[in-house]
């Protein structure tokens, strides 16, 4: 049995924005992305919500260029946000927030420094041991039940709380590093300076 090629309903022309809010997109996003790559390449004109256009970036190297260009593609979405109705239902996901993800320049650096300070306080040796204990417990449970779904879902959702606060699964909480642990700095996993690491769809230049 063959399935019909993906075609957005109501889509009329190659340069018209592709709606991302439809049930058919949610039902088969992989087919939708394949179709968009065939028709547009790395940059796709889309609609996030009726009347809210954006450019969806689906090319890896194009995305890298954008993420490393905070001057032309800042992480702060407020310029774009000013063009969107205040009651737009997608704003809770794409609008400005007082954090590193949604700010640029000096403000981004200030939030990012707080995040790094918190992560630098983690004892990486103990974190690794704690995660291994927790993972061993989860794996044992999967073997006992003989399947991963849906049994895997609930314990993984609880894992961050167990790692932070300690439980029978993890034995002990993850503790802050002591001065003698200073020789084990946390790798810098934060996004490039000023880039914010993520561009809300349609933000400042309409890039997602």
N, C-alpha and C positions, 0 to 999 in steps of 0.2 A: 504494500500500500504506500502510495506517495502522497506527500502533503503539498498543498499549493504554496508557491513562493510567498514570502512575507510581503505585504503591501499595505501601508498605513491607510486606514479607511478615511475617505475624504481628501486624500492627498492628490493634488492636481498637477503639479509641475515640479521639475527637478530642483528648482531653486526655492520652492515654498518650504516654510519651516515644518519639521516633522514633529507631531505631537507626542510628548513623552508621558502624558497623563491618561492615556487610553487603557482600557482593559486588555486590548489585544497586545499592547506593548508589554504590560505586566505579565501576560500569560506566556510570552515567548521572547524575552529580551535578547537571547542569543541570536535568534533569527533576525530580530530587528537590527542588531549591531552589524551582522553580516550584510544585510541589505544596505545599511547606511554606508558601510565601507565601500561597497560596490558602486554606489551612486555619488558619493561625495568625497571619499578619501579621509584625510585626517581631521577636517573641520566640517561639522555638520550644523546647518541652521535648524534649530529646534524651537519648540514652545514648551516651557515648563508648566504653564497653566494658560488657559485661554487668554490671549492678549499679552502674554509675558514672553518675549522672544529671548533667545540666548544662542551662543555658539557652543556646541558640544565638541570637546577635543577627544578623539578616539585614536589618535596616532601617538605612539610611545615617544618618539623623538621630538615631535611637535610639543607634546606635553612637557617634556624636559626643558625645552627652550622657554616656554611660557613660565614655568615654575621658577626658573633661574633669572627671570627678568622682572623684578619687583617694581621697576620704574614704570614700565608700560602696562604691567599687569599686577597692580597692587592687591594685596589680600584684603584690604579694607573695602567692604562692599557698599559703603554709604553713598557714593556717587551714583551707582546703579540703583540702589534702594530708593533714592529720591524720585526715580521714574516709575516706581511700582506703587499701586494703591496701598494705603496703609492696612487695609483689611484683607490683602492678598493672602490666601491660606498657606502659601509656600514660604512666607517670610520667617516663620519660626525655625526653618531649616537653613535658610540662605541669608538671613539678615545679619546686621552687625551685632557683635557681642563684645563685652570687655574681656577679651582673652587673646592669646598669641595667635590663634587661628584666624581671627577676624580683624587684625590690625597690621599696620606696616610701620617701617622706620623705627624711630626711637621707642614708640609705644610698644611695638612688637618685641623689641629687644628687652624691654622692662618685664613684660609678661613672661617671655622665654627664659630670662634669667631666674625667675622664681621657679619655673618648672624644672630647670636644670639643677637648681639648688636642692629641690626635693628629691630628685632622682639620684643625685650624687651622694645622698645620705644613706642609700641602700647598700647593705653588705651583699655584694654579688655572690660570694661563696655560699653564704647561707641561703640566699634566694634560689640559687641553683639546686641546692640540696632539698629545699622545701618544695620546689616545683617537681623534682623527681619523685619525692614521696607522694605528692598529690596525684601525679600522673600514674604512678604504679597502682594507687588505689582505684583510679578510674578504669585502668586497663583490666584489673582483676574483676571489677564489676561487669565489664563487657564480656569477658570470657565466661563468667558465671551465667550470664543471660543469653549468650550466644548470638547477640546482635548489637549493632551500634545505634540504630534508629528504632524508636525514639528514645531509647534508654540513655543515650549519650547526652542528650540535650540538657536535661535538668542539672546534673552534677557540674557540667562545664559552666553553666550560668552562675552557679554558686562558688566556683573556684576562686574568683578574685577576693570575695569576702573571707574565704578560708585562708588564703595566703596572707591577707592583711591582719586578721584577728586571731589566727590559730584555731585549730579544731582537732578532734581525734584523727582526722585525715592527715593534717600537717604537723601535729605535735606541738609546734611552737610558732609564734608569730615571727615575721621577718623583722629584725631589729635594725636600727640605724647603725651605720658604721662607726667604729671607734677610731681614735687617732692612729692606732697601729695598723688599721686597714687602709690607710691613706694611699698605700702603694697600688691600690686596685681602683683606679678612676673609672667611672661609668662611661662607656662609649657614647659619643655624641650622636644620638639618634634623631635629633631635632632637624627640621627642614632647613634649607639654606637661609642665611640671615636675610631678613626683610621680606622673604617670599611668602611666609605664612604657611607653606606646605600644602595649601589647598585653595583652589579658587572656587567660591560658590558659583553655581551656574548662573551666567548672565552678569556677574559682578564686574563693574568698572571695565567696560569694553565688551561686555557680553560674552565672556569666555567661561566655559565650564570645565 
